[in-house]
Amino acid sequence: SDHANKSYDKRSGIDDPEEYYSTEISLSWNIFNGFIKKYNKDSAKTGKKRSRFQKEEVKRMLISSIASMYFSAQLANENVEIAKADRKYSLNLLKEAETRRQAGVGSLTDVISFELRVNTAKSSLLAAENNYKSSIIALLSLLGRENLDPTTIKLMKLQIKDYNKNNPDNEKLYSDA
């Protein structure tokens, strides 16, 4: 009757292998791991500190880049003002040269020379304006404001303070320097 309960393949005369079972248990115990756990813990702490310092360094570099680009834009803006003044001055010299030539005391060479100077001043003005626009675009990019129109951005004029040695407020600045 025991034999009747087991599966039996009548063709081969072998017991069915799906009826075989096996159980195995394995146990291991690590007595010494060479301080790997301690080193992994210390490495994780160091990695966390390094990550924090790297984040602070990225912030510092971004702020430095923004400040540098702001001052570049200020310089470009001042160069535009200088180029405008140069163009105005050159136009005045050209008018004077034309007036002198019409009066008979100036030469055509002087007029042509001042016309060349006016054109050079116009070219310098265009280059300065393009440099200013490029600086503003780069500044907006660093600030994450690429969607703003750079032609609508106006920088504040630089405030130049008088740091003479006789000013009592500046004594500490000079002593620190």
SULZI-V711817 format. One record per residue. RES is the residue in one letter. SS is DSSP state (H for helix, E for strand, C for the rest). Layout:
# SULZI-V711817
RES|SS ; RES|SS
This chain:
# SULZI-V711817
S|C ; D|H ; H|H ; A|H ; N|H ; K|C ; S|C ; Y|E ; D|C ; K|C ; R|C ; S|C ; G|C ; I|C ; D|E ; D|C ; P|H ; E|H ; E|H ; Y|C ; Y|C ; S|C ; T|C ; E|C ; I|C ; S|C ; L|C ; S|C ; W|C ; N|C ; I|C ; F|C ; N|C ; G|C ; F|C ; I|H ; K|H ; K|H ; Y|H ; N|H ; K|H ; D|H ; S|H ; A|H ; K|H ; T|H ; G|H ; K|H ; K|H ; R|H ; S|H ; R|H ; F|H ; Q|H ; K|H ; E|H ; E|H ; V|H ; K|H ; R|H ; M|H ; L|H ; I|H ; S|H ; S|H ; I|H ; A|H ; S|H ; M|H ; Y|H ; F|H ; S|H ; A|H ; Q|H ; L|H ; A|H ; N|H ; E|H ; N|H ; V|H ; E|H ; I|H ; A|H ; K|H ; A|H ; D|H ; R|H ; K|H ; Y|H ; S|H ; L|H ; N|H ; L|H ; L|H ; K|H ; E|H ; A|H ; E|H ; T|H ; R|H ; R|H ; Q|H ; A|H ; G|C ; V|C ; G|C ; S|C ; L|H ; T|H ; D|H ; V|H ; I|H ; S|H ; F|H ; E|H ; L|H ; R|H ; V|H ; N|H ; T|H ; A|H ; K|H ; S|H ; S|H ; L|H ; L|H ; A|H ; A|H ; E|H ; N|H ; N|H ; Y|H ; K|H ; S|H ; S|H ; I|H ; I|H ; A|H ; L|H ; L|H ; S|H ; L|H ; L|C ; G|C ; R|C ; E|C ; N|C ; L|C ; D|C ; P|H ; T|H ; T|H ; I|C ; K|C ; L|C ; M|C ; K|C ; L|C ; Q|C ; I|C ; K|C ; D|C ; Y|C ; N|C ; K|C ; N|C ; N|C ; P|H ; D|H ; N|H ; E|H ; K|H ; L|H ; Y|H ; S|H ; D|H ; A|C
